[in-house]
Amino acid sequence: MNGDLILRAVLIGVGATAAMDLWALFLRCMFGIPSLDYAWVGRWLLHFGHGRFAHENITKAAPISGEAILGWCAHYAIGIAFAALLLALGGAGWAQHPTPLPALTIGLLTVAFPFFIMQPALGFGIAASRTPKPAISRQRSLMAHFSFGVGLYLSALLLASVLA
């Protein structure tokens, strides 16, 4: 991936992740729906240093200083990585003339990451199967990742218009 695509991946990934966070903020403010506490992600990552990669329930694991900052940084780094994947698949042509379908597809496909890696490792089960309301948790994850896909497209579109 060349320097232009790396810069685009960073900007598009940050924009798309911010769109996902704005969606979560909207849901919390309008409907009182909580989103994932990214401190739990940081806690999970920091426990790697202690040889712990999966938890029975991350909310009951010992908190570690700096977990919230690390969790939020990881959240944005993952968004950038998924944007890089989109650009690696779509190439410079898509980056210069973005269309919605590839971005929305990648956005929805990224839900595999929480369903099969994050949620099980945090103790919430595969596809949130160990949460109080798995179907609602799954629906929220799909909506969040769809908003990420929308953010991928809109960020790429904005960037393409600025760099045109």
CORWOVEN-V81367 format. One line per field, one symbol per residue. ss: DSSP state (A for helix, B for strand, O for the rest). psi: psi as a letter, one per 40 degrees, with the letter a starting at -180 (. if undefined). burial: 1 if it has 24 or more other C-alpha atoms within 12 Angstrom, else 0. Layout:
ss: ???
psi: ???
burial: ???
//
This chain:
ss: OOAAAAAAAAAAAAAAAAAAAAAAAAAAAAAOOOOOOAAAAAAAAAAAAAOOOOOOOAAAOOOOOOAAAAAAAAAAAAAAAAAAAAAAAAAAAAAAOOOAAAAAAAAAAOAAAAAAAAAAAAOOOAAAOOOOOAAAAAAAAAAAAAAAAAAAAAAAAAAAAAAO
psi: hiddddddddddddddddddddddddddddefhiihheddddddddedeeeheiidhddeihihheddddddddddddddddddddddddadddddgiiddddddddddeeddddecddddeeeihffeeidgddddddddddddddddddddddddddddde.
burial: 00001101111111111111101100000000001101111111111000001110010010010010011101111111111111100101011111110111111111101110011111111111000000001101111111111111111110110000
//
